[in-house]
């Protein structure tokens, strides 16, 4: 019998994180099915995963792509492999603290309108507000989040046409809110996440490019005209101010030019979400305000 929870993990050059990740997965105490995708890694990620799978105490499936599909498409591909009522999306550079997934499931099952439950990331968390009583929050990070399959399918999955990496979780969360679902933060469920600020030697070229470009996508799709000053400040800070190096500003200019080709698609979809406001859709709690 297929378990009701699918654990979905997309890997890309993640060899140094595979061991700790799988050790934490083996401590899960509820029935799950694991689906892994190697996104065309060039290191030993593939072989390390293969070795770890033999020790997993629950059903597990491993897929390999010859190219890097990005996070959004990678997750969508794995979603189609499973049938679980809930899907736990987890970054490969993570370690679950004991009981993390179990607490997320308990919270998800407490209210049928919850579309996504996010675990607290340790030691770094995204700076956004949440209701301390209900846990409702503006958006949930895809680094460690439990998603209701029904809500995911109704929302149209991750928008892989727009997002290769970064901001796809914000976009999905806001589509959930506009469709009548809830996004909930569960601080007692904890996942240790080795974010890029904990990896000082990590090159951030790709991250900076997509964060800049995709933040503009969020404004086009969900922003209101009276919030345009936030967008102008975002552009001024990155393209004009001397805080950023010439190389960084050149990168942002290229990303800005690249975003133009997506404008027709963004405007075509904007009428679905951007023509009305929602109290939890807050551009000021995204990278646009950073």
ZANU-15189 format. One record per residue (C-alpha): x, y, z; residue in one letter; residue number from 0. Coordinates in pm, whole numbers, plus 50000, padded with zeros to 5 digits. Layout:
residues N
{{X Y Z} "A" NUM}
...
end
This chain:
residues 290
{{50000 50000 50000} "X" 0}
{{50138 50342 49902} "X" 1}
{{50209 50564 50201} "X" 2}
{{50019 50891 50231} "X" 3}
{{50340 51097 50253} "X" 4}
{{50590 51138 49969} "X" 5}
{{50932 51280 50059} "X" 6}
{{51073 51465 49757} "X" 7}
{{51439 51568 49735} "X" 8}
{{51615 51724 49436} "X" 9}
{{51995 51699 49440} "X" 10}
{{52258 51895 49254} "X" 11}
{{52627 51858 49342} "X" 12}
{{52529 51778 49699} "X" 13}
{{52778 51505 49786} "X" 14}
{{52893 51653 50117} "X" 15}
{{52536 51675 50248} "X" 16}
{{52411 51328 50150} "X" 17}
{{52534 51139 50458} "X" 18}
{{52391 51369 50727} "X" 19}
{{52068 51409 50532} "X" 20}
{{52004 51035 50502} "X" 21}
{{52093 50972 50865} "X" 22}
{{51818 51215 50962} "X" 23}
{{51573 51058 50715} "X" 24}
{{51625 50717 50874} "X" 25}
{{51496 50858 51202} "X" 26}
{{51150 50936 51058} "X" 27}
{{50896 50733 51257} "X" 28}
{{50593 50749 51026} "X" 29}
{{50536 50565 50694} "X" 30}
{{50673 50757 50395} "X" 31}
{{50790 50693 50042} "X" 32}
{{51111 50864 49932} "X" 33}
{{51161 51004 49581} "X" 34}
{{51504 51139 49488} "X" 35}
{{51617 51315 49171} "X" 36}
{{51979 51385 49084} "X" 37}
{{51971 51696 48867} "X" 38}
{{52276 51620 48652} "X" 39}
{{52539 51643 48928} "X" 40}
{{52904 51643 48822} "X" 41}
{{53042 51531 49160} "X" 42}
{{52986 51203 49351} "X" 43}
{{52630 51282 49461} "X" 44}
{{52490 51001 49247} "X" 45}
{{52709 50732 49404} "X" 46}
{{52663 50854 49760} "X" 47}
{{52283 50848 49724} "X" 48}
{{52293 50498 49575} "X" 49}
{{52496 50377 49875} "X" 50}
{{52260 50538 50127} "X" 51}
{{51941 50403 49969} "X" 52}
{{52029 50049 50069} "X" 53}
{{51993 50152 50434} "X" 54}
{{51660 50332 50404} "X" 55}
{{51385 50148 50600} "X" 56}
{{51098 50257 50374} "X" 57}
{{51021 50247 49999} "X" 58}
{{51257 50465 49799} "X" 59}
{{51297 50555 49432} "X" 60}
{{51591 50724 49267} "X" 61}
{{51585 50908 48934} "X" 62}
{{51865 51075 48743} "X" 63}
{{51854 51356 48490} "X" 64}
{{52141 51423 48251} "X" 65}
{{52082 51797 48282} "X" 66}
{{51998 52042 48559} "X" 67}
{{51622 52100 48553} "X" 68}
{{51632 52354 48832} "X" 69}
{{51439 52326 49158} "X" 70}
{{51088 52404 49034} "X" 71}
{{51085 52157 48744} "X" 72}
{{51277 51900 48948} "X" 73}
{{51013 51899 49221} "X" 74}
{{50730 51890 48965} "X" 75}
{{50887 51584 48805} "X" 76}
{{50905 51405 49140} "X" 77}
{{50549 51504 49231} "X" 78}
{{50425 51312 48928} "X" 79}
{{50600 50996 49046} "X" 80}
{{50411 50974 49374} "X" 81}
{{50051 50950 49486} "X" 82}
{{50070 51054 49850} "X" 83}
{{49811 51285 49999} "X" 84}
{{50096 51497 50137} "X" 85}
{{50435 51581 49986} "X" 86}
{{50735 51677 50197} "X" 87}
{{50977 51890 49995} "X" 88}
{{51324 51898 50146} "X" 89}
{{51648 52062 50040} "X" 90}
{{51945 51824 50016} "X" 91}
{{52161 52048 50236} "X" 92}
{{51938 51978 50536} "X" 93}
{{51919 51761 50846} "X" 94}
{{51583 51694 51007} "X" 95}
{{51568 51721 51381} "X" 96}
{{51380 51432 51540} "X" 97}
{{51005 51468 51500} "X" 98}
{{51021 51745 51239} "X" 99}
{{50809 51573 50974} "X" 100}
{{50580 51418 51232} "X" 101}
{{50497 51763 51373} "X" 102}
{{50432 51904 51027} "X" 103}
{{50191 51620 50948} "X" 104}
{{50009 51670 51278} "X" 105}
{{49963 52040 51204} "X" 106}
{{49855 51975 50845} "X" 107}
{{49591 51728 50955} "X" 108}
{{49453 51972 51211} "X" 109}
{{49285 52191 50947} "X" 110}
{{49171 52088 50601} "X" 111}
{{49233 52438 50458} "X" 112}
{{49609 52424 50517} "X" 113}
{{49795 52390 50187} "X" 114}
{{50152 52410 50314} "X" 115}
{{50332 52382 50648} "X" 116}
{{50688 52510 50680} "X" 117}
{{50943 52388 50933} "X" 118}
{{51168 52633 51113} "X" 119}
{{51513 52650 50956} "X" 120}
{{51808 52650 51194} "X" 121}
{{52031 52841 51247} "X" 122}
{{51914 53093 50983} "X" 123}
{{51550 53171 50914} "X" 124}
{{51383 53393 50656} "X" 125}
{{51277 53727 50808} "X" 126}
{{50900 53720 50778} "X" 127}
{{50611 53754 51020} "X" 128}
{{50362 53493 51128} "X" 129}
{{50063 53477 51359} "X" 130}
{{50188 53321 51684} "X" 131}
{{49848 53162 51750} "X" 132}
{{49747 53022 51410} "X" 133}
{{50093 53001 51255} "X" 134}
{{49961 53169 50939} "X" 135}
{{50239 53341 50747} "X" 136}
{{50288 53532 50425} "X" 137}
{{50482 53256 50246} "X" 138}
{{50647 52923 50318} "X" 139}
{{50999 52833 50212} "X" 140}
{{51040 52520 49999} "X" 141}
{{51351 52420 50196} "X" 142}
{{51150 52199 50433} "X" 143}
{{50776 52213 50370} "X" 144}
{{50484 51973 50377} "X" 145}
{{50233 52037 50095} "X" 146}
{{49883 51902 50045} "X" 147}
{{49874 51739 49700} "X" 148}
{{49518 51856 49631} "X" 149}
{{49615 52219 49689} "X" 150}
{{49933 52182 49484} "X" 151}
{{49744 52045 49187} "X" 152}
{{49473 52311 49214} "X" 153}
{{49734 52589 49223} "X" 154}
{{49903 52456 48910} "X" 155}
{{50228 52325 49066} "X" 156}
{{50551 52528 49067} "X" 157}
{{50567 52767 48773} "X" 158}
{{50872 52616 48602} "X" 159}
{{50832 52850 48305} "X" 160}
{{50931 53143 48527} "X" 161}
{{51139 52990 48803} "X" 162}
{{51456 52787 48778} "X" 163}
{{51546 52851 49141} "X" 164}
{{51451 53108 49407} "X" 165}
{{51112 53276 49469} "X" 166}
{{50912 52982 49328} "X" 167}
{{50800 52903 49684} "X" 168}
{{50679 53260 49739} "X" 169}
{{50487 53249 49412} "X" 170}
{{50324 52917 49504} "X" 171}
{{50237 53035 49856} "X" 172}
{{50064 53344 49726} "X" 173}
{{49869 53142 49473} "X" 174}
{{49759 52923 49765} "X" 175}
{{49639 53227 49962} "X" 176}
{{49447 53369 49667} "X" 177}
{{49282 53033 49607} "X" 178}
{{49149 53017 49964} "X" 179}
{{49416 52791 50115} "X" 180}
{{49638 52865 50415} "X" 181}
{{50017 52884 50454} "X" 182}
{{50136 52793 50803} "X" 183}
{{50468 52817 50988} "X" 184}
{{50541 52546 51246} "X" 185}
{{50836 52667 51460} "X" 186}
{{50846 52355 51677} "X" 187}
{{50930 52146 51368} "X" 188}
{{51297 52211 51298} "X" 189}
{{51529 52141 51007} "X" 190}
{{51895 52237 51009} "X" 191}
{{51963 52406 50676} "X" 192}
{{52313 52486 50555} "X" 193}
{{52220 52813 50387} "X" 194}
{{52468 52993 50166} "X" 195}
{{52580 53230 50443} "X" 196}
{{52715 52922 50622} "X" 197}
{{52922 52831 50315} "X" 198}
{{53162 53128 50277} "X" 199}
{{53342 52984 49975} "X" 200}
{{53026 52919 49777} "X" 201}
{{52997 53111 49451} "X" 202}
{{52673 53308 49442} "X" 203}
{{52661 53415 49078} "X" 204}
{{52359 53202 48991} "X" 205}
{{52179 53273 49320} "X" 206}
{{52217 53651 49287} "X" 207}
{{52105 53646 48924} "X" 208}
{{51785 53450 48983} "X" 209}
{{51698 53625 49309} "X" 210}
{{51713 53963 49135} "X" 211}
{{51521 53857 48825} "X" 212}
{{51259 53651 49004} "X" 213}
{{51185 53923 49258} "X" 214}
{{51069 54135 48965} "X" 215}
{{50843 53849 48857} "X" 216}
{{50670 53863 49195} "X" 217}
{{50603 54234 49153} "X" 218}
{{50457 54190 48804} "X" 219}
{{50232 53904 48912} "X" 220}
{{50117 54019 49255} "X" 221}
{{50220 54381 49304} "X" 222}
{{49985 54678 49304} "X" 223}
{{50049 55018 49148} "X" 224}
{{50055 55184 49490} "X" 225}
{{50344 54956 49587} "X" 226}
{{50567 55053 49295} "X" 227}
{{50799 55255 49521} "X" 228}
{{50924 54927 49670} "X" 229}
{{51021 54807 49324} "X" 230}
{{51195 55136 49240} "X" 231}
{{51396 55123 49562} "X" 232}
{{51493 54763 49483} "X" 233}
{{51623 54862 49140} "X" 234}
{{51795 55179 49264} "X" 235}
{{51980 54995 49538} "X" 236}
{{52118 54729 49303} "X" 237}
{{52174 54918 48982} "X" 238}
{{52287 55261 49105} "X" 239}
{{52415 55263 49461} "X" 240}
{{52786 55208 49513} "X" 241}
{{52726 54935 49772} "X" 242}
{{52750 54677 49495} "X" 243}
{{53058 54616 49284} "X" 244}
{{53061 54696 48914} "X" 245}
{{53056 54322 48842} "X" 246}
{{52747 54273 49058} "X" 247}
{{52565 54564 48899} "X" 248}
{{52650 54430 48555} "X" 249}
{{52499 54097 48660} "X" 250}
{{52181 54272 48775} "X" 251}
{{52158 54464 48447} "X" 252}
{{52178 54138 48250} "X" 253}
{{51909 53986 48474} "X" 254}
{{51691 54294 48425} "X" 255}
{{51722 54266 48047} "X" 256}
{{51644 53894 48067} "X" 257}
{{51325 53950 48264} "X" 258}
{{51174 54159 47983} "X" 259}
{{51098 53855 47766} "X" 260}
{{50871 53716 48040} "X" 261}
{{50657 54029 48074} "X" 262}
{{50383 53918 47827} "X" 263}
{{50338 53589 48013} "X" 264}
{{50338 53767 48351} "X" 265}
{{50078 54018 48237} "X" 266}
{{49868 53738 48091} "X" 267}
{{49859 53557 48426} "X" 268}
{{49841 53868 48643} "X" 269}
{{49464 53902 48613} "X" 270}
{{49426 53575 48806} "X" 271}
{{49604 53703 49119} "X" 272}
{{49723 54061 49077} "X" 273}
{{49387 54232 49043} "X" 274}
{{49298 54191 49410} "X" 275}
{{49478 54225 49740} "X" 276}
{{49522 53968 50014} "X" 277}
{{49638 54055 50367} "X" 278}
{{49905 53783 50364} "X" 279}
{{50047 53868 50020} "X" 280}
{{50322 54109 50124} "X" 281}
{{50594 54216 49884} "X" 282}
{{50768 54394 50171} "X" 283}
{{50851 54053 50322} "X" 284}
{{51039 53926 50019} "X" 285}
{{51380 53994 49863} "X" 286}
{{51228 54303 49698} "X" 287}
{{51266 54476 50034} "X" 288}
{{51619 54347 50095} "X" 289}
end
